[in-house]
Amino acid sequence: MNVGTTPTFVTRAREEVLDATIASVTARKNVTGWKVMNEPSLSDYRIIEFIITGELTSSLPSRNPRKTSWSVYKVHLKDNLEQIEYDGAKHPHYDLKQNVEQISTAIIEAFHSSSRLSKVRASKEARRLNENLSTLIVEVHRLFNKAKRDDHFYPNSSQITKSHGKGGKQSYFVPQKARYVIHGGRRGSVLLLKTHFQGSEPIMNADIATQTKNPRKEDWDIVKKILTRQRLEWAINTFRPHKSPGVDGIFPVLLQKGMEEIIPHLLNSIKSSLALGQIPKI
């Protein structure tokens, strides 16, 4: 998506094109006006703006985990998980991917059975900036424009960034002339790889074979020492309950509320993953 020669990352010492906007062929047709903005971003990374065109459609109904009946969820979860057979310890070459998919399906089905579908209502009004932040934005633009006119860093601009910016140590800069040109297609991809992953080479049409490890008794013993129920429970409880789910659609709160039912299955799957040397795709 990147066009032009404007750097996306600028500091007092250097400027580079660190950021690349990647889109599919279908999405690329709907994106126009990609450009790097000149206004201050309160960081070393420049603001990138682009326009996405398309038809507006009504939002699809979804389930809110905050409105889940957890008592019903636990009952369905327990019934679903009881139908899963685990034989990884007896049969080292059992289908780990299938086992993980069964656990994920059990959790999702229990969630759907205990939570109703509802339409997401979009807010009619956008959030407004408070008076203090609005004043700071105006002041930042004033200092930034002054720095461009004077061709040097304005000392007071860094004070605003330190007290209100994200990170606390950024300072404003004068945009310098770009030294890098972005290329598209395969040439651009190779350039990004060589710039940020020095020494790497692209592998075209590589046939990478996956080998299944035959774990020994010592492997299982090490895994049991590394992974315990207490450590797994601690890790799950560190998640923010309603954090956005991954590709599997599982919210952290679904693991936390069904801890007693899920933990034994997760322990078996993770131990098998470590002993077999496999990471199942979900």
C-alpha positions in Angstrom: 0.0 0.0 0.0 2.9 2.4 0.6 3.5 5.0 -2.1 5.9 7.9 -2.4 9.2 8.5 -0.6 8.0 10.1 2.6 9.5 8.4 5.7 7.1 6.9 8.3 9.6 7.0 11.2 11.6 10.1 12.0 13.9 11.0 14.9 16.4 13.7 15.4 19.2 11.4 14.2 17.6 9.4 11.3 14.5 8.8 9.2 13.3 5.5 7.7 10.4 3.7 6.2 9.7 1.3 9.0 5.9 0.9 8.5 4.3 -1.0 5.7 0.6 -1.2 5.2 -0.2 -4.6 3.8 -3.6 -5.4 2.2 -5.2 -8.2 0.2 -5.9 -7.7 -3.5 -9.7 -7.3 -2.7 -9.1 -4.8 0.1 -6.5 -2.9 -2.1 -9.3 -2.0 -4.5 -11.2 -0.2 -1.8 -8.3 1.7 -0.3 -7.4 5.1 -1.7 -5.5 8.2 -0.7 -2.7 6.4 1.2 -0.4 9.1 2.5 1.9 10.1 5.4 0.6 13.1 7.3 2.7 16.1 8.2 0.9 16.9 11.5 2.6 16.0 14.8 1.8 12.5 16.1 3.4 12.9 19.6 5.8 10.0 18.8 8.6 9.1 16.3 6.1 7.4 14.1 4.2 9.6 11.6 0.4 9.4 11.1 -0.7 7.4 8.1 -4.0 8.2 6.6 -6.0 6.4 3.9 -9.6 6.1 2.8 -11.6 2.9 2.7 -14.6 3.0 0.3 -17.5 0.6 0.2 -21.1 0.0 1.0 -22.4 0.3 4.6 -24.1 -2.9 5.8 -26.0 -3.5 9.0 -23.9 -5.0 11.8 -24.2 -8.7 12.3 -25.6 -9.9 15.6 -23.0 -11.0 18.2 -22.7 -12.4 21.7 -21.6 -10.3 24.6 -19.6 -12.4 27.2 -20.6 -9.9 29.9 -24.2 -11.1 29.5 -23.4 -14.8 29.7 -25.2 -17.1 32.2 -22.2 -18.6 33.8 -24.1 -21.3 35.6 -25.5 -22.6 32.3 -22.1 -22.2 30.6 -20.4 -24.4 33.2 -23.0 -27.2 32.8 -22.7 -27.2 29.0 -19.0 -27.0 29.1 -18.7 -30.0 31.5 -20.9 -32.1 29.3 -19.0 -31.1 26.1 -15.6 -31.8 27.6 -16.6 -35.2 29.0 -17.1 -36.4 25.4 -13.4 -35.7 24.5 -11.1 -38.7 24.8 -7.4 -38.1 25.5 -4.9 -40.8 24.7 -1.7 -38.7 24.2 0.2 -40.4 27.0 -0.6 -43.9 25.6 -0.3 -43.1 22.0 2.4 -40.5 21.3 1.3 -39.9 17.7 -2.3 -39.1 18.5 -3.8 -36.2 16.6 -2.9 -33.2 18.8 -4.6 -30.7 16.4 -7.8 -32.6 16.5 -7.7 -32.7 20.3 -7.2 -28.9 20.5 -10.0 -28.3 18.0 -12.3 -30.5 20.1 -11.5 -28.4 23.2 -12.1 -25.1 21.4 -15.3 -26.4 19.9 -16.5 -27.5 23.4 -15.8 -24.0 24.8 -17.5 -22.1 21.9 -20.6 -24.3 21.9 -21.0 -23.9 25.7 -20.7 -20.1 25.2 -23.3 -20.1 22.4 -25.7 -22.1 24.6 -25.4 -19.7 27.5 -25.4 -16.3 25.7 -28.0 -14.8 23.4 -27.3 -13.1 20.1 -27.8 -9.4 20.1 -27.3 -6.5 17.6 -24.5 -4.1 18.3 -25.8 -0.6 18.5 -23.4 2.0 17.1 -23.0 5.2 19.0 -24.6 8.1 17.2 -22.1 10.6 18.6 -18.3 10.3 18.4 -16.4 10.9 21.6 -15.5 14.5 22.1 -12.1 15.7 23.2 -12.1 17.3 26.6 -11.2 21.0 26.9 -7.7 20.3 28.2 -6.7 17.9 25.5 -8.1 20.2 22.8 -6.0 23.1 24.1 -2.9 20.9 24.1 -3.5 19.8 20.5 -3.8 23.4 19.4 -0.5 24.2 21.2 1.3 21.2 19.7 0.3 22.3 16.2 1.5 25.9 16.9 4.9 24.6 18.2 5.3 22.2 15.3 4.6 24.9 12.7 7.0 27.2 14.4 9.7 24.5 14.4 9.2 24.1 10.6 9.5 27.8 10.0 12.6 28.2 12.2 14.2 25.0 10.8 15.2 23.8 14.3 13.7 22.0 17.3 11.6 24.2 19.5 12.5 23.4 23.1 9.0 23.8 24.7 7.5 21.1 22.4 9.4 18.3 24.2 7.9 19.5 27.5 4.4 18.9 26.3 5.3 15.5 25.0 6.9 14.5 28.2 3.9 15.4 30.3 1.1 14.3 28.0 2.6 12.1 25.3 2.7 8.3 25.2 6.1 7.0 26.2 7.2 10.3 27.8 10.6 10.8 26.1 9.7 11.8 22.5 10.5 15.2 21.1 9.3 17.0 18.0 11.4 17.2 14.9 11.8 19.0 11.6 10.9 16.7 8.7 14.0 16.0 6.6 14.2 15.0 3.0 13.4 11.4 2.5 16.3 9.1 1.7 14.4 5.9 1.0 12.2 4.9 -1.9 9.5 2.3 -1.4 9.1 -0.3 -4.1 6.0 -2.4 -4.6 5.4 -6.1 -5.2 8.1 -8.7 -4.7 10.9 -6.2 -4.9 9.4 -4.2 -2.0 9.0 -7.4 0.1 12.6 -8.4 -0.5 13.8 -4.9 0.4 11.9 -4.9 3.7 13.3 -8.4 4.5 16.9 -7.4 3.8 16.6 -4.1 5.7 15.0 -5.4 8.9 16.1 -9.0 8.8 19.7 -8.8 7.7 21.2 -12.0 6.6 17.8 -13.6 5.7 17.0 -14.8 2.2 13.5 -15.5 0.8 12.6 -19.1 0.2 10.4 -19.6 -2.9 8.2 -22.7 -3.1 9.9 -24.4 -0.2 8.7 -27.8 0.7 9.1 -27.9 4.5 8.4 -31.3 5.9 7.0 -31.6 9.4 8.5 -34.4 11.5 6.7 -35.9 14.4 8.9 -36.4 17.4 8.7 -39.7 19.3 8.9 -38.5 23.0 10.8 -40.5 25.5 9.9 -41.0 29.2 12.4 -38.3 30.1 10.6 -35.9 27.9 7.3 -36.4 29.7 9.1 -36.1 33.1 10.6 -32.7 32.1 7.2 -31.5 30.8 5.5 -32.4 34.1 8.1 -30.4 36.0 7.7 -27.4 33.8 4.0 -27.2 33.5 1.8 -27.5 36.6 -1.8 -26.8 37.3 -0.8 -23.8 39.5 1.3 -22.2 36.8 -1.4 -22.7 34.2 -4.1 -21.2 36.4 -1.8 -18.3 37.2 -1.2 -17.6 33.5 -4.9 -17.7 32.6 -5.8 -15.4 35.5 -3.4 -12.8 34.2 -5.5 -12.2 31.1 -7.9 -9.4 31.0 -11.3 -11.1 31.1 -13.0 -9.4 28.2 -10.0 -8.9 26.0 -10.7 -9.4 22.3 -10.5 -13.1 21.3 -8.1 -14.6 18.8 -9.0 -16.5 15.6 -10.6 -19.2 17.7 -13.2 -16.8 19.1 -12.5 -17.6 22.7 -12.6 -14.8 25.2 -10.2 -15.1 28.2 -13.2 -14.9 30.6 -14.5 -18.2 29.1 -11.3 -19.9 30.3 -11.4 -18.2 33.7 -15.1 -19.0 34.4 -14.7 -22.6 33.3 -11.3 -23.1 35.0 -12.2 -26.3 36.9 -13.5 -28.0 33.8 -11.0 -26.8 31.3 -7.7 -27.0 33.2 -7.3 -30.8 33.0 -7.8 -30.8 29.2 -5.5 -27.8 28.7 -2.8 -29.5 30.8 -2.9 -32.7 28.7 -2.8 -30.8 25.4 0.0 -28.4 26.3 2.1 -31.2 27.8 1.6 -33.3 24.7 2.5 -30.2 22.6 5.8 -29.8 24.4 6.7 -33.5 24.5 5.8 -34.0 20.8 7.5 -30.8 19.7 4.4 -29.7 17.9 2.3 -26.5 17.9 -1.2 -27.2 16.6 -2.8 -24.7 14.3 -6.2 -23.5 15.3 
